[in-house]
Amino acid sequence: MDLKEKLISSFMAFEERVDVQATLHDIRTEALKNFENKGFPTKKEEAWKYTSLNAILKKDFSVFPKEESAVDFKDVKKYFLNDLDTYKVVFIDGVFSSFLSSTTHDGLDVCLMSSALTKPKYKMIIDTYFNQVAEKEESLTSLNTAFAYEGAYINIPKSKVADKPIEIIYFSTGNEAALMVQPRNLIIVGENAHVQITERHQSLNENPVLINSVTEIFAHKRAIVDFYKIQNDVQTATLIDNTYISQKQESIVSVHTFSFGGNITRNNLNFYHQGERIDSTLKGITIIGDKQHVDHYTLVHHAQPNCESHQNYKGIYGDNATGVFNGKIYVEKEAQKTDAFQQNNNILLSDKATINAKPQLEIFADDVKCSHGCTIGQLDENAMFYMQQRGIPKKEAKALLMYAFTSEVTSSIKIPELKNKIARIIATKLGVNMGFDL
């Protein structure tokens, strides 16, 4: 039995296990039908032209963890922002860990999706947002809708400024020979509210794990959201990350994606504008080697006038690594005065490394300012020579140039402790000790 058949045949057992409400049963059933019709994406689809899941899908993944696993804080401490007091929401093999999570949230509405799905006060919110994302689902998001039960539910009330960042971390213990996990996060940021959130998926051993994650973010009028994804997993972990962001009038949302590890990483990042004077920022850094594969697929849908979007992705690829950047800006006829910028710059450190880049603009308005650019090249030999002439060893000179290459993205990180953590990860990936902060 292949993975698709296993998932479909497990659906009834899943619903019995989680005891879902009748309304969600209908949504889940419809989502499963969509997945059954479409199946897992293949390279025949334009959006997946450069990314194949075939080798991953041959593994015999468990679709439910057989038992709850415990993790000691000392074993996972390094994955948190330890220099900073944060609100923590932690899951182990898809199950909430009260031991590793924060117990109080100072006026913020933070709970589990499993709790929110069963409480009457959340019912209308959950049903509304699940239905909204269902309207634009691709097959893997449909699969998550059918099977998701656990994850973080975060509601920042109107005019509330979160006093410290929220960390969402999913640990995979590897106690199963191979495990598939489908977390779901719902983040609602009220009018004039402000929050900073980090998200990380981390395996704790080398057993294969397949994570099919969906995050929905709804930013209301004048809300400010800073969202950071840290992807630095082991090379037996595959992550398919689906993020849908809906913005209301004058809201500001930025998403930074840092892709440093894992086997296959696919980031589907979608922004939808539902008001005027919206600001959207999408930035990313990818540094990979060996046979790692990272695919960024972005969409910014400009549907209202006087809005801005800014995309800036940097990639460094060594050995036999493969990168993909497929960025799409869609401007409706009504979206006059749109200002949309997209830039993708890549460095290949090896003759065997590959980057496939496809920037796209679809513009139906006539009074806009839209631009895109893409570069692929090697390190500047003249700059390398100049630095070596001044006593900087070749390895360090090379690392400094790549460090500088990423600084345009890291400089916009608004959490100092996270900025330093990303700087240390980059230095480790480049094989040097920089000895200074970004």
Secondary structure, 3 states (H helix, E strand, C coil): CCHHHHHHHCHHHHHHHHCCCHHHHHHHHHHHHHHHHHCCCCCCCHHHCCCCCHHHHCCCCECCCCCCCCCCHHHHHHHCCCCCCCEEEEEECCEECCCCCCCCCCCCEEEEHHHHCCCHHHHHHHHHHHHHHHCCCCHHHHHHHHHCCCCEEEEECCCCECCCCEEEEEEECCCCCCEEECCEEEEEECCCCEEEEEEEEEECCCCCEEEEEEEEEEECCCCEEEEEEEECCCCCEEEEEEEEEEECCCCEEEEEEEECCCCEEEEEEEEEECCCCCEEEEEEEEEECCCCEEEEEEEEEECCCCCEEEEEEEEEECCCCEEEEEEEEEECCCCCCCEEEEEEEEEECCCCCEEEEEEEEEECCCCCEEEEEEEEECCCHHHHHHHHHCCCCHHHHHHHHHHHHHHHHHCCCCCHHHHHHHHHHHHHHHCCCCCCCC
